[in-house]
Amino acid sequence: MTATGRAAGVRARADEVRSTVEASPVHDERTAAILGLALGVSFTICFVTGLLSHLAQHPTSWFAWPARPAGLYRVTQGLHVATGLASIPLLLAKLWAVFPHLFRWPPFESAAHLVERVMLVPLVFGSVFLLFTGTANVMHWYPWRFSFTRSHYWVAWMTVGALVAHVGAKAGTTVLALRRRDTTGTSAGATAATAGDGVGPAPSSSPAIPSRRAYLGWTAAASGLVTLTTVGQTVWPLRSAAVLAPRRPDIGPQGVPVNGVPSAEVRAAATSADYRFRVYGDVEEELSLTLEELRSLPGHTAALPITCVEGWSRQATWTGVTVSELMARAGVPASATVDVRVESFQHGSAYQYSTMSDEQARDRDALIAFDLGGEPLHMDHGYPARLIAPNRPGVLQTKWVEAIRVTRR
Ligand code: HEM
């Protein structure tokens, strides 16, 4: 075939695709605008709650994650994962709605239009990447070698940047598409107008074209179903419906789920007769307590959630000694401003230490806990002692604790 023949073929294919696009309300601007709005809202929620999770784990000089309300992180991270999972059907529906526009000919009409189309690359790649890695992470499936948190974090910035540019470029079209009366939902002729009004059935000459209302309805139903079958991992009354969630909040040792289990070394250190719990650093008198001595100190019981970064959570009753009580016994004045490092037997692992600000450490419910639900901690929950404090991601509720180090500011 000659070059002229090939060009004519491409043009004919483009015309064919364009007429299909114009005839289908599924692929028109109004459908794209509605799905775009829904994704804009869900990605904004994901981005803000994701940033909060990042700040809770990586405090900065300008933002200190508060100790209260005790269940705040449970809400923000539960929302993050639930909204992210619900976005999967939305994104697939949006990509399908706009997919035929890729065949547009000519591919761009001006320099500004070219830039706008190039920005779609990070937007589409970033959205798919975030939803895929996020879902794989909560399912404990890691088919990659890079750091999940670092890449998820930076791709989130890139995606949201591209999203802002996309929203800016499409704001006018979106407003017009949404303002237009739905009965003129497509700009094409009678066939499309009937199919696109979302009310009447499509004419018999185009049975394959679903109405916009049906398309959006199925998309919303798919998002709702994903939410219903996963959100029970943190919303207690829906726990038995959480058939697609990686965790159920009522399943685990002592009725509380766990993620990390101890290595043989940690298990040996935790059950050793030589176990001592230490308080050291900027203290008047270092403490070195056997488990019995720790348990004999004035105790405190608190009802606090354990909340995983992966979106599951469980309210439970914990008993132990408050971090404040331990500091007072080591001679740290109540007036001193401190940072506290909680140290675990998990030597060499990313979870060996967690840190607490003064506000977090001095909270009335910040505990070195040894009982859960009135019984000694199960080994998987951090026996003989673990940190449990309000409003902290589970990765910072250090288990198998051997010491706390106090630093005065
Ligand atoms: C199915 C969808 C998603 C799931 C299941 C998901 C899951 C997660 C999880 C489990 C974390 C905590 C990681 C950790 O601390 O170990 C996280 C963090 C985060 N997510 Fe997502 N995510 C999803 C979508 C998104 C989207 C769409 C955005 C942005 C638009 C986003 C932005 C972030 C950010 C900024 C963080 C903080 C990363 C850090 O701590 O450095 N996520 N996500």
Residues whose N, C-alpha, C, O or C-beta is under 5 A from the ligand:
A	BS01	HEM	F43 C46 F47 G50 L51 S53 H54 H80 V81 G84 L85 L130 L131 G134 T135 N137 V138 T149 H152 Y153 A156 V309 E310
